[in-house]
Amino acid sequence: MVIGCDNFWLELPGVLEAICTAHYISYDLEMTGIVGESVQSVPERPQEDAYRIARSAASTFQILQMGITCFSYDTDIQQYRSRTYSIHLTPFFAKYSDDLARLIDRKMTFSYKTFLFLEQHDFSFQKAFARGVPYLSRAEELKAAQRFLTHSAERGYDSRLDMNTLDPLTKIICDRARTQISSWLEVYPNYGQYVVIKTLTIATQEVKRRLNNALMQLVSSEFQDCYVNFHQGEAMVYKWEPKQRQRWEEERKTREAVLERQVAFRHIFEAFVGGSFASKINIQLVFPANHELSATERIDMKKKLQRLEKKRRDRPPVILGHNQFLDLCFMYQTFVGDLPATLAEFQMRARSLWPRLVDTKHMALEFGFRREMNLGKLHKALLDSKDSFTLKSEVSSTTDLLCVSDETNVAAHDAGYDSWMTAIVFGNLVKKALGRQDTRNQSMVLIPFRNISNTDPFSVLNPFGGQDQRTVITRTQSNGIKHNGLVPNPERFIPRWEDGDGKAELWKQFGGKLRVGAAGVLDLNCLE
């Protein structure tokens, strides 16, 4: 399924369900560039060099598209069932968010080499930017909460401060301020008048910042008719003028709506990494605009999202990527915040975000496939065997990819298609690892479904083949077996991550290991 800004919110619950219930998720990214600035090489530390180059690229270029294939074993049909999404992203800001755009002030950069490459494969940048889903990173959302959603007098205030954890000196000053403000309000001051709070005249910037934040928290929580402003080192508490307060509250609601729509794709990312999303989604947005949302519908959807979030946290899926070291850097920079300065710190944070990670490039090299083989060539090398890994893919009515499909090049360089290929490659390499077959010259089964009714919502086919094109088209002639049904895998042969019957050795061998080009393998399990 192709997802853009026009159908994102309506499809969001389905995407979240696919992610949170999947046992395995393969993904792929398309970016505006991938080559960072060269660095001074340190021969004895090649992985650090590779990280600095990747960090430079991720902070320079943007993600244009993310493809996700979610799959699990379905015992009812004895088949691995999958759903694939191509989600187009835009670094642009949603409508009516000019103030937010000025605050975040993103820098957008294109690699001309990448531009030509994607253009040659019929990737439409105009559609990508016009139809893409907006996003904010965690760091950008925090910045917006502190400055975009606060009155100018309160910007920089962190509402998460726990007043019970204040240091003794700050607590004394806040207690004194509480008494001073209460006494001042007892004489009924006029609107616009203020009282100066006595604070520290000599202190470090960090101490002043912490004290100012505590004073704003005090006024916000205990004196709602007032606000605090800071001028030349003094804290001045003003009494709100009612009309001024009303105007600001109306503006704040408008800004909150803008921010809710701008966060958008981050909800999917949070599900992808096991973060929080259920409490942050505006339920009204996931229903049609003209739908009169009932209280029951709102409650039911809220409970559903909470169940999905809990399920995702209780059972993390195995995340699959092909040559994904650079992709992880891009996702961190785009959806979390600035990448850490050192590889060791990134290694620790990546392990926290993606505790179950497998790199199919590393797997392929371990089985003797050539380093220069890209994903497409590897997928092709694993074709043409009736005993190879298959996925039962859900057919979507949405087939309008930004890339042109033809009989020789199906969805070339579409991130969704590449994520699907990654899943197929993974399944076949697992079979090889478990000794089921020599997959070097074998393939995935491709089955014509000419005899299946168009009303059947599923088919074992390339999900990008189109609804009215019932035969899978590949880049080479298929030796597909003709069936009027499924080609079942007789058992769930891919072991669960937590399996303890010996098969889990697969994850010990490949889990958490990333191929870093010629710099070797980065093991996220070995934290220095």
N, C-alpha and C positions, 0 to 999 in steps of 0.2 A: 504494500500500500504506500502511495505517495502522500506525504503530509506536508502542508504548507500553512501559511497564516490563515487561509480561508477555511480550513477544516480542522485546525489544530485542537481547539478547545473541545469540539464535539467528539473527536477521536481520542482525546487524552485518557479517559477512563479505560478504554480498551487497550491502549499502549501500556499503561501502568499495570494492568492485569497481566498482560503477556510477559512483561519484565519480572514482575513479582512472583509469578507462579512458574517461571521457567527453571529448568535444571541447568541449562547451558545457554549462554548468550554470546553470539559472535558479532563483531562490529567492524566497521571500517569508516574512515574519514576521507573527505576531499578538502583540500586547503588552497588558499590563494598563493601559497609558496611553501617550500619545504627546506630550503638551504639557508642556514644562518651564516652569520659572519665567521670568517676563519679566525682561529685562535692560535696563539703561539703554542706549538706542540710540546708536550712533555712525554718523551718516548716511553718512560717507565710507567706512565699513568694514562694510557690511551682511552679508557672509559670516561675519565674526567674530561678529557678533550672532547669526546663525543657528546657528553652531557652539556658542556658549555655551548657547543654549536647548536644542539637541539634547543637549548634554552633561548638562544638568540633567535632562532627561527620561530619558536612558539610565541615569543613576545613581539615579533615583527609582523607575522601573517595571521590570517583568520581562518576559521573553519567555515566552509561553505555548505557542507552536507555531512550527515551522519547516517550510516546504514546500520540497522540492528536486525538480527535474526534470532528469535527466541525459540528454543525447542526443548521438548521433554518426551519421555517415552510414555505412550498411551497404551495401557494394558488391554483395553477393550478392543483395539484394532491391531495390536501387536506391531506398532509402527512408531517411529519417532515423528511427532507432529510439530510443525513449525509455523511461525508467522514472521514475515519480513516487512520492515518499514524502511522507506527512504525519506528522511526528514531533512528538508532544506532549511538552512539557517541564514540569517542576515545580521550583519553587524549594525545595520540601521536601527533606528528607534521607532517604536510604535507611534501611531497618530496621536497628536496633542501632547507629545512629550519633549518639546523643544527645550524646556528648562532642564529636564533630566539629562538630555543629550549634552547640553552645555556643561553640566556638572561632571558627568563621566568623561566627556571629551575623548572618545576613542580615536586611535590612530589606525587608519586602514592602509594596507600596503599590498601590492600585487607583484609577484615575480612574473616578468614578461615571458620567461621560458614556460612557466606553469600555465600562464594565460593562453599561449599558443597551443600547448599540448592539449588542454581541455577543450579549446575552441575546435581543434582538429577532430576531436571526438564528439562534436556537436553538443557540447555543454553550453547552455544558455545562461550567461551571467546576468542578463537583464531579468530573466524569469527568476533566477535564484535570489536576487536582491528584492525584486518586487513581491515575490510569493513566499519568501523565507520567513521562518519563525524567529521572533526576537528572543533575547536572553539577557540575563545579568549574571555575573559571577557572584559567588558568596561575598567577596570583598566589595564588589560594586553595590550590591544590595545593602550591605552594612553602611557604606558611605551614603547611599541615598536615604536610609532610615535616619542617619544622624544629621543630614543637611537638607535633603529634599522634602522630608516630612516634618521638619521642625520649623518653628517660627525663627526669624533671623536672630532673635535674642537668645535662642536656646541651641543654636547649631553647635555641634561638637559634643552635645550631651549624650551620654550612654545610659539609656534607661534600664540596662541590665544590672546596674550596680546594686549590690546587696548592702543596705545600710547597716546591717548587723555585723559586717566584716570590716568596718572602718577602723583605721589605726586610732590610738587614744587621742592624739592631738587633733585630728580631723573631727573626731566625735565630740570633743569639747567645743570646738568652734561651731559645729552644727547645732549642738544643744543651746549654745549662747545665741545663735542666729534665730532659732525657733522662739526663744523667749523674747528677743528683740522685735521680731515680726509680729508676734501675738500682741505685744504691748502697743505697737504702732497701729494695728488694725482696731484696737479698742477705742481709739479717738476718732474713728470714721474718716479717714483721709479721703480727699477728692480723687477722682480718676486722673491719672497722669502724674500724681505725686509719687514720691519714692522715699525709701529709707535706705541709708547706707549701712551695709553690714561690715562690721569690723573683722578683717581677716589678717593674714600674715603679710607684713610689709617686706620682709626679707625671706625668700625661700627659692629653691630651685624650680625650674620650669615644670618638672615632673610633679613636685609637691603641689605647686599652684594648680596644675591641670586636674590632679586628683581632688583637691579641695573644691575647685569650681564645679566639678562634676557632682560632687556630693551636695553642694548647695542647690544646684539645679534640681537634683533628685528630691531634695527636701521640699522645695517650693512647689514642684510639680505634684507631689503626692499629698502634701498636707495643706497647701494654700492655693487651691485651684483658681481663685479669683485674682491671683498675682502671677507675675513672671519676673525673672531675674535677668539683668543685663550687666555686662562687665565693661568698665571703662577705666583706662589708666590704672589698672591694678585694684580698682574698687568694685565691690559687688553691690549693685543697686536693685532693690526690689520695688517694682511698680505695681500699681493696681490696674487691672484690665479695665478698659472702657468697653461697656457691653457690646456696642455695635462693632467695635474693632475686633473683639473676641469672636463674635458671630461670623464676621467676614473671614477671619482666619480659619474657623472650624469648617466652613463651607469649602474654602480653598483646599484645606487639608484632605477632605473627603475626595475631592477631584483628583488630587495628587495620589492618593492611595489607590484609586481606580487605575490611574496611569501606570503606577508601579506594578500592580497586580498583572496587568497585561504584558508589561515589559519582561517580567521574570520568566514567564512562559516556559521555554524549553528547559529551564533549570529544574522544573518538576520532574522531567524525564531523567535528567542526569542524577538527581537525588535518588530516584528509584534504582538507577543503574549502580550506584555506589552504596546503597543502603542508608541513605540520609532521610531527613524528615521532609514530608510533602503533604500529608493528609490534612494537617491543620492550616496550611498556608494557601490552599486552593479555594478560590471563590466559587462556590457550588453553582451559582447562577450562570457562570460562564460555560459550564459543560453541558448546558441545555440550550436548545434553539432560542434565538433572541426573542421571538414572540411567544415563548412558552410561559404560561403562568405556573410558576413553581410552587407546589404545595409544601406544607410543612413536613408531611410524610416523605415526600420525595427528597427533600433536603436532608432529613435525618438519615434516610436509607443510604443515600450517596455518601454522606459523611462516614457512616459506619463501614461501608464497603471500602472506602479509601483507607480507613484505619486498619481494617483487617489485612488489606494488601501490604501496607507498610510493615505491619507486624510479621507477616509471613516472609517478606523479603529479609527482614533482619534476623529472623529465626533460622532461615535456611538460605544462605548466600549462594547464588548460582556460580558456576564456573565461567569466567569471562575469557573469551577466545579472541585473539587478534593475530594478524599475520604481520610479522616484523613490526611489532607494535610499540617499541620503545619511544619513537617520535610521536606516535599517536597519544600515548599516555602524557607526554609532556604538553602537547597541545590541549588536551582535555583539562589538565590541571590549570594551565594558564588561563584558559577561556572560561571555565566554570567554577574554579575554586578561588584563585588569586595568583599573585606573582609567584613564579617558581622559586624554590629555595636556591640559595647561592651555591650550595655544594651538592655533589652527587649523593653523599652519605645521607644528607637530610631528605633529599628527594626519595631515595631508596626507602627510608623509614615511612614517609608519608604515603608513598605509593602502596606499600605493603598494608597500611591501615585502610586505604580506600578500596583496594582490590586484593583481598586476602587469598582469593582463589583465581589464579591467573595462569593461562597457558598460551605460549607463543607458538603458532603452527610453523613459523619459519624455523625456529629452533628445533622443533620436532623433525621437520623435513631434513634438515642438515644432519641430524643425528642418525637418520636412516640412509644417508649417503646421497641424497639429492643435491644437485649442484647449487652453489651459492647464487649464481646468476639467474636461476629460475625464479621468475616472478610468480605471483599468485595464479594468474591465468594459465601460465605454462604448467605449473604444478597441478592445477585442477585438471588440465587436459591430460597430463601424464597418468592421472589416476582414473581415467575413463575406461569404459568398455569392458565391464565384467558384471555378470548377473549376480555375483555374490558381494557386490560392493555396497557401501552405505547409501541409504536413501532417506529422504525427508518427505513427509506428506505435508504439502504447503497449502495454506489457506488461499483461495483465489479471491482477489479483491476486484470490485468493479472499477477501482481507480487504477488506470494503467498509463496515465499520462506522465511518463518520465521526462525529465529535462534532457535526457540523452535519447537520440534516435535509435530505435531497434530495427535491425533488418535480419535477413536469414543468415548472415555470416558474422554478425557482431551484436549479440543480444545485450542491450543495456551496458555498453562498454563504459567502464570507469564511472558507473553509478555506484554510490556507496552501499546501497541496499543489495544490489546484485553481488558486489564483492563480499559483503558480509555473509551472504548465502553460500558463495563459493568457499569461504573460509570454514563454514560449518561442514560442508561436504568433505573438504580436505581433512579436517580434523577427524571426522568419523572414520575415514579410510586409513588415516595414520594410526588411530587407536587400534583398528583391526590388525594392522601390521604389528603394532607393539605387543598385542596379546597373542600373536602367533597364528592368527586365523588364516592369513593369506599373504602372499607376496604381492603388494599393491603397486609395485613399481610400474607395471605395464597393464594395470587394470583400472576400471572406471566405475563411475556411478551409473546405475541403470536409468535410462531415459525412456519413458513409456508413452506411446500415443494413446490418448483417451478419446478416440473418435466415437466410441460407443457409449460414452457416459453422458447423461443428461446435463443440459446447461444449468439445471436447477441444483445440481450437486455442488455444495459449497466448498468441497475440497478436491484436490487432485495431486497426484505425485508428479509434480512438474516444476519446472523453473517458474517461480512466481511472477516473472516479468514477461512471460510468453503472451499474455493477453487473454481475455475471457473467451473471445471467439476464435482463438487460435489454439486448438486443443492439443496439437502435437508440439512437444518441446523442440525448440530449435537450438542447436549448439553450434560451436564453431567448427566442429568436425562431424562427419557422418556417424550417426549413432547406430549401435548394434542392439537397439532396444528390443525387449521382449514384449509381445503384444498380450495384454491381459485386460479383462473386463472387471478389474478390481485392483486390489492393493498388491504390492510386492512386500510382504511382511518380513521384518527382521524377527526370527523366531524367538528371540529373547532380548532383554535389555543388556546388551553386551558392554556398553560403556559404564564402567564402575562409578558409583557415587564417590564424591570426594571423601566422605567420612567412612567409606567401606573399610572393614578391617579383615577381610578374608584373603588377603594377599594381593588382590587385584589393585588395591590402593597403592601398590608399588609404582603404578603408572604415574600417579601424582607426585610421588617422591622423586621420580626421575625427571618429570617435565614441569611440575607445578612451580610457579614463581620465578621461572628462568626466562630471561629476555635476551634475544640476540641483538647485540649492539654493533652491527656491521662487522668490519674487520677487527673491532676491538674485543671480540669474544663474547662471552655470556655474562650477563649481570644477574646474579642470584639474589632476589629480594629476600630470601630466607636467611641469608648470611649478612646480618646487620653488624657493622663495625661499632 
